[in-house]
Amino acid sequence: MLNLFSEIQEALTEAQALKEARLLLISSLNKGVIPRWEYFEKELPGPLGQEILIKVKKKFEELIFWPHLKTTLNEAGNEYFLHGPQNS
């Protein structure tokens, strides 16, 4: 009987999923945290289809794994300011 009052979650479209993932990533980065995919995936709103999840993961990896970021982080710095892909 209580099931009549529960919310029905509809699957997100690709555009909605990417938007929500972007907002979640921005929230993490604003807190100074670069999330790992395993943790980030658990925070995504759902349900997501497998095809959309793969696209969200691909976009996540594009944004997180900048080639120059690894080089910059391997330097002996304590604080980094990232202004864009060309300036850090």
C-alpha positions as MATLAB code, in Angstrom:
seq = 'MLNLFSEIQEALTEAQALKEARLLLISSLNKGVIPRWEYFEKELPGPLGQEILIKVKKKFEELIFWPHLKTTLNEAGNEYFLHGPQNS';
ca = [
       0.000    0.000    0.000;
       2.824    2.418    0.801;
       4.221    1.881   -2.688;
       1.370    4.000   -4.008;
       2.969    7.041   -2.411;
       6.584    6.419   -3.392;
       8.132    8.550   -6.090;
       8.673    6.961   -9.456;
      12.131    7.722  -10.829;
      12.297    8.059  -14.563;
      15.538    7.384  -16.389;
      17.486   10.528  -17.195;
      18.136   11.520  -20.766;
      21.731   11.835  -21.925;
      21.560   15.645  -21.743;
      20.115   15.555  -18.222;
      22.694   13.016  -17.042;
      25.597   15.052  -18.434;
      24.227   18.224  -16.857;
      23.805   16.576  -13.449;
      27.269   14.989  -13.668;
      28.783   18.371  -14.554;
      27.142   20.029  -11.547;
      28.300   17.218   -9.271;
      31.860   17.505  -10.574;
      31.868   21.287  -10.128;
      30.649   20.832   -6.564;
      33.519   18.425   -5.819;
      36.132   20.651   -7.431;
      34.856   23.687   -5.535;
      35.526   21.736   -2.340;
      39.081   21.067   -3.520;
      38.408   17.404   -4.289;
      39.248   15.665   -7.548;
      36.977   12.618   -7.289;
      37.808    9.126   -8.415;
      35.325    7.615  -10.846;
      34.341    4.843   -8.404;
      33.109    7.403   -5.864;
      31.765    9.852   -8.420;
      29.638    7.170  -10.095;
      27.897    6.371   -6.802;
      26.815   10.003   -6.425;
      25.248   10.271   -9.874;
      21.477   10.621   -9.985;
      19.743    7.677  -11.517;
      18.627    5.532  -12.948;
      21.046    5.742  -15.866;
      21.168    3.353  -18.764;
      24.485    1.638  -19.520;
      24.972    3.614  -22.749;
      24.473    6.956  -20.980;
      26.713    5.889  -18.094;
      29.519    5.150  -20.565;
      29.121    8.616  -22.129;
      29.131   10.295  -18.717;
      32.300    8.362  -17.770;
      34.006    9.384  -21.019;
      33.190   13.059  -20.392;
      34.323   12.723  -16.759;
      37.674   11.313  -17.870;
      38.101   14.090  -20.444;
      37.601   16.710  -17.737;
      39.624   15.087  -14.968;
      42.591   13.564  -16.773;
      44.132   16.616  -18.460;
      47.527   15.600  -19.822;
      49.285   18.630  -18.311;
      47.594   18.128  -14.939;
      49.696   15.071  -14.079;
      52.902   16.948  -14.911;
      51.812   19.942  -12.832;
      50.797   17.840   -9.837;
      54.099   15.929   -9.894;
      55.932   19.185   -9.194;
      56.642   19.973   -5.557;
      53.899   22.547   -5.028;
      51.500   22.971   -2.135;
      48.781   24.923   -3.869;
      47.703   25.129   -7.500;
      45.510   27.614   -9.312;
      43.947   26.303  -12.495;
      42.643   28.968  -14.803;
      42.208   26.816  -17.882;
      43.873   24.106  -19.906;
      46.699   26.454  -20.966;
      47.300   28.300  -17.669;
      48.039   26.784  -14.293;
];
